[in-house]
Amino acid sequence: MINKLGQIMLYVNDQDAAVDFWTTKLGFQVIAEENNGQGLRWIEIAPAQGADTSIILHNKEFVAKMSPGLNLGTPSLMFFTGNVEELHRDLSSKNIKVGDIITMPTGKVFNFADHEENYFAVLEKQ
């Protein structure tokens, strides 16, 4: 029986730029990095405050060649924060494209884009 979501695969065009975006601008940390020396490299990142789920950054082009039928689209991810207004200001100040904060039945939410125009959402959750 499944009891937890462990990792999310995120396929990117530039792994180094992705690591820089997630660590420098969003405060994530690199948990692990693997490289088989034959082009297969992946980097595991997670929020610095000990999340249960991590993101694995894979090279989209390499994975497409290795697994031609795999869906390489960006997953729809919802991150949580304790203060959506503060995070929105912080990301805006770092020149990250952010959407307006809107109020949903579940709380305040906004979206943001990474350096490759992949969009993610953030929900205020205490």
N, C-alpha and C positions, 0 to 999 in steps of 0.2 A: 504494500500500500504506500502511495506517495504521501509524505508528510511535510515537505518543505521544497520551495523553489531555490535551487542552489546557484545556478549560473544562467546568464542571458548572453547569447551570442550576438555581437554587433559587428557586422561586416562593413569595413571602411576602406576607402581608397588609399589613405595615407595613415598608417599606424602611428608613426612618430608624431604627426600633427594631432592625431586623436588623443594620444597620451598627454601631449602638452595641453590641449583644450580641457580635458577632464581633470587633470591634476592642477594646472596653474589657475584656471578660471573657475573651476567648481570645487576645488579642494579635495578631490578624490586622491587615493594613494594607490601606487602600484603594489599589488599583493604578490604577484609572481610573473615571470617572463620565461617563455620557453622558445627555443629555436632548434629545429632538427638539423640545421645546416644545409637543407635542400630546398629552402624557400618557405617551409611551413614555420611560421612564427606567430605566437599569440601572446597577448599581454592581458593579465587579469588585473582589473581595477575595482575599487569599491570606495564608498564614502569613508572618510577617515575615522568616523565614529563607530566602527564595528558593525557593519551591516551583515545580515545573514545571507544576502544575495549579492553576488558580484557580477560584473560585466566582463566578458572576454572579447577583446578587440582582435578580429581576424582580418587578414588581407583579402579583400573582396575578390580581386582578380585571381589570386592563387586558388581560393576556395572554389570559384566558378570553374576553373580548369579541372580541379580535383573531383568535384561533385557537380557535374553540369545541370542536374535537375533540381538542385537545392534552391529554395526560395531565399534570395539574398536581400530581400526588402528589410527596411528598418522596422524593428518591432515598436509597437505603441507602448511606451513606458510611462508610468505615472510615479513620480518621486514624491516623497512627503517632506514637509518642512514645518517647523513650529511657528515661523513668522514669514508669511508669504510676501508681505510688503517689503520687509528688510531684504529678503533674497532677491526680489524683483529689482530693487534699487542697486544691489550689489552687482547683479549680472548686467544690468544696464550700464553701470559705470565701467564695466570691463568690455564694453562694446559688443556684447552678445545680443543678438536679435531676440527680443522678448515681445510677447503679445500683451494685451491689456489684461489686468486682473479682473476676473468676472466672478460673480457669486453664483454658485450652483447649490442645489439642495444638500450636497455633501460638504460644502465649504467653499472657500475662496481658492481659485485656481488660475494659472496662467501657463502659457507654453513658451518654450525657447528653442532656438536652433543652434546646432553645433556648427563647426567650420565647414561642414559638407552639406549644410541645409537640411539635415535630419532634424525633425521636430520631436520634442519631448514635453511632457506636462509636469507641473508641480502643484500639489494640493496641500493646503494648510491643514495639518492634522496634529493635534496635541498628544 
